[in-house]
Every structure is written in structure tokens, then in C-alpha cells.
């Protein structure tokens, strides 16, 4: 039997049992990072499809604006403004433009 990949080890630890690629597991996340390029879609899914109105651990959720910065179009700027409003409304952290590259923060 082959050893586990790093992702399998991390998810196994979080799940409290051994997991392998292809397994479906539900775990608590230490941190959820949502990047600006998908934020509008995530917000829509959370609010309209899942009906999320409150987060049990808002300190574990952060938005990062760095994939499309500075905003090159009005549409992108409006999306980033929506991200900021949503984050303020739910007391979620936002890493603004210039605060680092999300995959290294």
C-alpha cells in the first residue's frame, strides 16, 4: 500500500481517520481563504443557494484581493466593493490590495 500524500495526511488528521484520494470527508477548517476572482460567486452561493446568514467562526474566513488588482474594469471594482460590504456585514477579514500574495499570506 502506498504512503499518503501531504493532502491526505492533512485531511486524515482533520477527519480523525485515514482518508485517501476520492474519499468524501467533512472537516472543520482552520482557515477558509476566498480570492477576489471568485468572491462574487462564493457570496451568491452562500446567500442564495445555501441560505447562510451567520458564520459560527468568522475569524476563520478571509477574503484576499490580489488576483485582479488594481481593478481593471468597473465590473471588477463593483465586485470587489461587494466583497468588502459582505465582509463588513459578517465581520470577516479582508486582505486588501498590496497586503501580500494570497498563497503566501
C-alpha positions in Angstrom: 0.0 0.0 0.0 1.4 3.4 -0.9 2.0 6.2 1.6 -0.3 9.1 1.9 0.2 12.4 0.1 0.5 15.6 2.1 -3.1 16.5 1.4 -4.3 13.0 2.5 -2.2 13.4 5.8 -3.7 16.8 6.5 -7.3 15.7 5.8 -6.8 12.4 7.7 -5.7 14.4 10.8 -8.6 16.8 10.5 -11.1 13.9 9.9 -9.7 11.8 12.7 -9.4 8.8 10.4 -7.3 7.7 7.4 -8.6 9.1 4.1 -7.4 8.6 0.6 -7.9 10.5 -2.7 -11.5 10.0 -3.8 -12.9 9.8 -0.3 -15.6 12.2 0.8 -14.8 13.8 4.1 -16.3 16.7 6.1 -13.9 18.5 8.4 -13.7 21.8 10.3 -11.4 24.2 8.5 -8.8 26.2 10.4 -9.0 28.9 7.7 -11.0 29.5 4.6 -9.5 31.8 2.0 -11.7 33.3 -0.7 -9.9 35.1 -3.5 -11.3 38.2 -5.3 -11.6 36.4 -8.6 -14.3 34.0 -7.3 -15.7 36.1 -4.4 -19.0 37.1 -6.1 -19.7 33.5 -7.0 -19.0 32.4 -3.4 -21.1 35.1 -1.9 -24.0 34.2 -4.2 -23.8 30.5 -3.4 -23.6 31.2 0.4 -26.5 33.6 0.4 -28.9 32.5 -2.3 -28.2 28.8 -2.6 -27.2 27.8 1.0 -29.1 30.5 2.9 -26.1 31.4 5.1 -26.8 34.4 7.3 -24.2 33.9 10.1 -20.8 32.2 10.4 -20.0 30.3 13.6 -16.3 31.3 13.3 -16.0 34.5 11.3 -12.3 34.7 12.4 -11.6 31.6 10.2 -12.8 33.2 7.0 -10.8 35.7 5.0 -11.1 37.4 1.6 -8.0 38.3 -0.3 -7.9 40.9 -3.1 -4.8 40.2 -5.2 -5.7 38.2 -8.3 -7.2 41.2 -10.1 -5.7 44.3 -8.5 -6.0 47.1 -9.1 -9.4 46.6 -10.6 -9.1 47.0 -14.4 -12.8 47.5 -15.1 -15.9 49.0 -13.4 -17.4 45.5 -13.2 -14.3 44.1 -11.3 -14.3 47.2 -9.0 -18.0 46.7 -8.2 -17.3 43.0 -7.4 -14.6 44.0 -5.0 -16.8 46.5 -3.4 -19.5 43.8 -2.9 -16.8 41.6 -1.3 -15.9 44.4 1.1 -19.5 45.1 2.0 -20.2 41.4 2.6 -17.1 41.0 4.7 -18.0 44.1 6.9 -21.6 42.8 7.3 -20.3 39.4 8.6 -17.2 40.7 10.4 -14.9 38.8 8.1 -11.3 39.7 7.5 -10.2 41.2 4.1 -6.6 41.3 3.0 -6.6 44.4 0.8 -4.6 45.2 -2.3 -0.9 45.3 -1.5 -1.0 43.3 1.7 0.6 40.2 0.2 0.1 37.4 -2.3 -2.7 35.2 -1.0 -0.9 31.9 -1.4 1.9 33.3 0.7 -0.1 35.2 3.4 
